[in-house]
Amino acid sequence: MFFTWNKLLVFYNTCIKASTVFHDTMFRGVTNAPMWFFHHNPSGRILNRFSKDMGQVDTLLPVALVDCLGFFLEVIAILVVVCLVNWWLLLPTAVVAFLLHLLRLLFLSTSRELKRIEAIARSQSLN
């Protein structure tokens, strides 16, 4: 239990430091932006994007990192078991992994477009 508590404490401190560095980097990027950036992007859109990104870093990123690490370790364990049971199962596993990668690319492009439309709709209400 002591090691679990220490692991969570280190993870929490790492997330706080990452959030601080991310905020400082974003703030420096906005304050050092050329004037044309502010002419092409309304202040509502800039504030909305800044607050949304910080909210995601603070709330979603830690959970996503823990889940990602767990899934990665599970995939490694599954691949080790597949290798130990039957080497020939690696071929269909590679095909499925490739198909999942293609599905991921499709999802990411659709998700980005949806987020862009959502940000435009939300920034119009802030201006």
N, C-alpha and C positions, 0 to 999 in steps of 0.2 A: 504494500500500500504506500509505503514511503517513496518508492521509486516511481510509482504512478503519479503521485502528487508532485514530485519534482519534475517529471516529464511534462505534466500539464502546466506547471509554473514556467518552465523554460519556453514552452510553446506559446503561452500567453505573453510573455515578455518579448518574444520574437515577433509576434503579431503586432504588439504595440509599437515596437521599433519600426517595423515595416510600414505601418500606417503613418507614423510620423515622417519617415523618409518620403513616402509617396505624397503626402500632403505638401511637404516643403518643395519637392520637385515640381508638383503641379502648380503651386503658388508662384515659384520662380518662373516657370514657363509662361504663365499668364501675365505676370508683371513685366516680363522682358519681351513680350510679344510686340511686333511692330504695330503701328497705328492702323494699318489697313485691316488687321485682324479684328479690331474693335468696330471698324466701319462695316465689315461684312457679317459679323456675328453680333446679334443684339445682346445686351447685358443679361436679359432673362435667360437666354440659351446658355451663356457662359456660366452663370450661377447655377442653373439647373444641372448642367453637366458636371460641374465641380462637386456639388452636393450629392448628386447621384453616385458618382464614382467613389467619393469618400464613404458614403453609406454602404456601398457594396464591399469596399475594402474592410470596413469595420465589422460588418455583420455576416456577409456571405463568405468571404475569403477564408477565415479560420475553419469554418465547417467544411468548406470545399477541400481545403488542404488535408484535413484529417481523413475525409472520405477518399480522396485521391491516393493518399499514402496507403490506406487500407486496401483499396482496390488493386493498387500496384503489387502489394505483397501477395494478395490472393492470386493474381494472374501469374506471378512468378511461381507460387506453390503449385498451381494447376499445370503449368508447363513442365515443372520438374516431375510431377506425377505422370503426365503424358509421356515424357521421355523414358521414365522407368518402366511403364507398362508396355508401350508399343511405339517404336520409333516411327512407324508408318502413319500414326495418327497426327504427326506434325504437319503433314501435307494438307489435310483438310482444315487443320487449325490455322495454317497460314492463309488459306483461301478465305476462311471466315474472317480472319483479322483484316485482310485486304478489303473485303466487302464492308465491314464495319467502318473502316477508314473512309471509304467513299461515302457512306451514309453520314459520317461525321462532317465531311466537307460540305455536303448538301445542307445539313442542319445549320452549320455555322454561317453560311452565306444567307440563308433565310432568316436566321436569328438576328444577324447584323442589320439587315434591311428593316426588319420589324422594329428593332430598337431605334433606328434612325427615324422612322416615321413617328414613333412614340415621342421621341425627343422634340421633333418639330412641332407636334401637336401640343405638347406640354409647354414649350417655350412661348408659343403664341399667347397662352393664357397669362404668362408672367410679364409680357411686354405691355 
